[in-house]
Every structure is written in C-alpha cells, then in structure tokens.
Amino acid sequence: QVQLVESGGGLVQAGGSLRLSCAASGRTSSSYIMGWFRQAPGKEREFVAAIGWSGGITRYADSVKGRFTISRDNAKNTVALQMNSLKPEDTAVYYCARGPATVIITTRGRDYDYWGRGTRVTVSS
C-alpha cells in the first residue's frame, strides 16, 4: 500500500502563488510517474501535471503550462507543484496520484493507482 498526503492548499488572490506538496509513504518507489490532477466544482477531474521517475521528463496541461512547475525529491518521497500567476479558474481540489512505472507520461486518470485525499485551492478575483 502507498499513502499520499497533499498539503499547501489555501486561499490566494489572482496573480498570487501557492506551492503544493505531496508526501508518499508505505511501499514507495521512485520508479513511478507522479502526477497532479484537479477537480473544480461541478466539473470532471482533469490532468494538471506529471513527472517521470528521474524528474527529467515532465508534462503539463495546456491551461497551466508556463505557470505551474512540478518537481520531485525521490530521497524524501515528495512531489511538489509550484503554482504561479494563479487565476480564478485554477480553483479546485488538487490531488496527488501515483502513475505507472513507464517512461511515457500518461495523462489519463485511470492509469494512476494511488490517490491522495486532495487539498483545496481557492483563487479569488
């Protein structure tokens, strides 16, 4: 079993920044893709960003490209999402998830097997 716990959410004004963190525990391994997804009220969950096992490969949703940065620290079993230039449309619950142990990064939620409970991000206009 793997446990994922997100932190760092909160209320921020448009244009501000937040840094989300995801701590993994249990049967962790650095071999897996790690990703962030989000779900806004009344909307389906959507892919935000993901990072390969070494940290050298990343993938972003077009809506966050250039504003968000994903990173990982395998020694500490953590994954971070730095969010800059936040917009009201970024308001959502953000989830950390573990993806497959593959080189190609998948954006499909069903390919991720462990999920955290989420952390809420609210961006006011």
C-alpha positions as CSV (number, residue, x, y, z in Angstrom):
1,Q,0.0,0.0,0.0
2,V,1.0,3.6,-0.7
3,Q,-0.3,6.6,1.1
4,L,-0.3,10.0,-0.4
5,V,-0.9,13.2,1.6
6,E,-1.2,16.6,0.0
7,S,-0.7,19.9,1.7
8,G,-0.2,23.5,0.8
9,G,-3.6,24.5,-0.4
10,G,-5.4,27.6,0.6
11,L,-6.9,30.9,-0.4
12,V,-5.0,33.3,-2.6
13,Q,-5.7,36.3,-4.8
14,A,-5.5,36.1,-8.5
15,G,-1.9,36.6,-9.6
16,G,-0.5,35.0,-6.5
17,S,1.4,31.8,-5.9
18,L,1.0,28.6,-3.9
19,R,3.2,25.6,-3.5
20,L,1.5,22.2,-3.1
21,S,3.4,19.2,-1.7
22,C,2.6,15.5,-1.7
23,A,4.2,13.2,0.7
24,A,4.3,9.5,-0.1
25,S,4.7,6.7,2.5
26,G,4.3,3.0,2.6
27,R,5.7,0.8,-0.2
28,T,7.1,3.8,-2.1
29,S,9.4,3.6,-5.1
30,S,11.0,6.3,-7.2
31,S,10.3,4.2,-10.3
32,Y,6.8,5.6,-10.8
33,I,5.4,8.6,-12.5
34,M,3.8,11.0,-10.1
35,G,1.1,13.4,-11.1
36,W,-1.3,16.1,-10.1
37,F,-4.9,16.3,-11.0
38,R,-7.7,18.7,-10.0
39,Q,-11.4,18.8,-9.9
40,A,-13.3,22.1,-9.9
41,P,-16.9,22.3,-8.5
42,G,-19.3,20.8,-11.0
43,K,-16.6,19.7,-13.3
44,E,-14.8,16.4,-14.1
45,R,-11.3,15.7,-12.8
46,E,-8.6,16.9,-15.1
47,F,-4.9,16.3,-15.5
48,V,-2.6,19.1,-14.4
49,A,1.0,17.9,-14.5
50,A,3.1,14.8,-14.1
51,I,6.8,14.0,-13.7
52,G,8.8,10.9,-14.7
53,W,10.8,8.9,-12.2
54,S,14.1,10.8,-12.6
55,G,12.5,14.2,-12.7
56,G,13.9,14.9,-16.2
57,I,10.6,14.4,-18.0
58,T,7.5,16.5,-17.3
59,R,4.2,17.1,-18.9
60,Y,1.6,19.8,-18.3
61,A,-1.9,20.6,-19.3
62,D,-2.0,23.5,-21.7
63,S,-4.0,25.5,-19.2
64,V,-1.2,25.6,-16.7
65,K,1.9,25.5,-19.0
66,G,4.3,28.3,-18.2
67,R,2.7,29.0,-14.8
68,F,3.0,25.7,-12.9
69,T,6.1,23.6,-12.3
70,I,6.2,20.1,-11.0
71,S,9.2,18.6,-9.2
72,R,10.1,15.6,-7.1
73,D,12.6,14.7,-4.4
74,N,13.0,10.9,-4.5
75,A,15.1,10.9,-1.4
76,K,12.3,12.4,0.6
77,N,9.4,10.7,-1.3
78,T,7.8,14.1,-2.1
79,V,6.4,15.7,-5.1
80,A,5.7,19.4,-5.4
81,L,3.6,21.7,-7.6
82,Q,4.7,25.3,-7.7
83,M,1.7,27.4,-8.9
84,N,2.4,30.9,-10.1
85,S,0.2,33.6,-11.7
86,L,-2.9,31.8,-10.3
87,K,-6.2,32.5,-11.9
88,P,-9.8,32.1,-10.6
89,E,-10.2,29.2,-13.0
90,D,-7.5,27.3,-11.1
91,T,-9.8,27.0,-8.2
92,A,-10.2,23.3,-7.5
93,V,-9.3,20.4,-5.2
94,Y,-5.9,19.2,-6.2
95,Y,-5.0,15.6,-6.0
96,C,-1.6,13.9,-6.0
97,A,-1.5,10.5,-7.7
98,R,0.9,7.7,-8.5
99,G,1.1,6.7,-12.1
100,P,2.7,3.7,-13.8
101,A,6.4,2.8,-13.9
102,T,6.8,3.8,-17.5
103,V,8.9,6.2,-19.5
104,I,6.0,7.8,-21.3
105,I,3.9,10.0,-19.1
106,T,0.2,9.3,-19.2
107,T,-2.4,12.0,-18.6
108,R,-5.3,9.6,-18.1
109,G,-6.6,9.4,-14.5
110,R,-7.4,5.7,-14.8
111,D,-3.7,4.9,-15.3
112,Y,-3.0,6.2,-11.8
113,D,-3.5,3.7,-9.0
114,Y,-3.0,5.6,-5.7
115,W,-4.5,8.9,-4.9
116,G,-4.4,11.4,-2.0
117,R,-7.4,12.9,-0.5
118,G,-6.8,16.3,-2.0
119,T,-6.0,19.8,-0.9
120,R,-8.3,22.8,-1.8
121,V,-7.1,25.8,-3.7
122,T,-9.3,28.8,-4.0
123,V,-8.2,31.8,-6.1
124,S,-10.2,34.9,-5.6
125,S,-10.6,37.6,-8.4
